[in-house]
Amino acid sequence: MKYQAISVAFTAFLTILVNLQANAQIQPQAMTNSGAIFPKGKRAPANNFTGAVWVQQLIEPDSAFNIPVGYVTFEPGARSYWHSHAGGQVLLALGGIGYYQERGKPIQILKKGDSVKCPPNLPHWHGASPTVGFMQVAITPNTVNGRTTWLQPVTDQEYNNVNK
Amino acid sequence: MKYQAISVAFTAFLTILVNLQANAQIQPQAMTNSGAIFPKGKRAPANNFTGAVWVQQLIEPDSAFNIPVGYVTFEPGARSYWHSHAGGQVLLALGGIGYYQERGKPIQILKKGDSVKCPPNLPHWHGASPTVGFMQVAITPNTVNGRTTWLQPVTDQEYNNVNK
């Protein structure tokens, strides 16, 4: 009788355990999806980026709004070429692990919730870490002054020169 | 001996179960946090908002960037007063269910991934649905033209006049 009761309790616990494990397995997937607020959009042009980069234009500039706003997804290892913006740029990190570097300064690590003001005409680049992708919103104000000047690719040596 | 083995196994399972339950209790909290990319910030002034609204300033405007960027959390039922922006405003919906209305038009429902361009000088309001909160990024460009003109509160009649 005692053995039977233990056996029943054991089976009940086993069932709960399996259910909890199933839930635990669902969680990471749900969390990954919750990070992607906007669609990935289209592949960015290969002549300005290294690796796979996706851009979804959220706001097209017009006469009232001279601020294109885009959502950019960098797959692991992907990054922009060096470039500058005549009106500067604001980056909002939405998820993953990003790299951001201004000319002459060390690479900054960007994580969810970080924001960056990149000054007008200052060469810089941004991208994902080698192992974790990166999602950002890019706001490019004052495009009346001109837009993006593209420079040379970020070399592997520059990309790997990071203090973690 | 058999009883002892079952007892040991039972205790082991109980320990795992308690740990899993502890994890399970952590998950919903973690998922809630994962929706919130930015901190909630400070309470918005009660004289421009109805209900509980929180604002985290992400980008302060300066001479190079005349675009304040803020993260706004509306608790269920909360909304701004009617207002207009001299340089217009861009809203990016990050989560929850939002309401957005321009003067003379029906209320628009905003969900995660939606973006809105609100034209310069056009009276409008935004907020959360009555039962689900709303999180948005607000970009307010061209503040060199002036900033926000606050108008009257959104009445309950206006707020409830929504086609779901």
Interface residues (C-beta under 8 A of the other chain):
Chain A: Y3 I6 A9 F10 F13 L14 I16 L17 L20 Q21 N23 A24 Q27 A30 M31 S34 G35 I37 F38 P39 L58 I59 D62 A64 F65 N66 I67 V69 G88 V90 L92 L94 G95 K112 G113 S115 K117 P119 P120 V137 I139 P141 N142
Chain B: Y3 I6 S7 A9 F10 F13 L14 I16 L17 L20 Q21 N23 A24 Q27 A30 M31 S34 G35 I37 F38 P39 L58 I59 D62 A64 F65 N66 I67 V69 G88 V90 L92 L94 G95 K112 G113 S115 K117 P119 P120 V137 I139 P141 N142
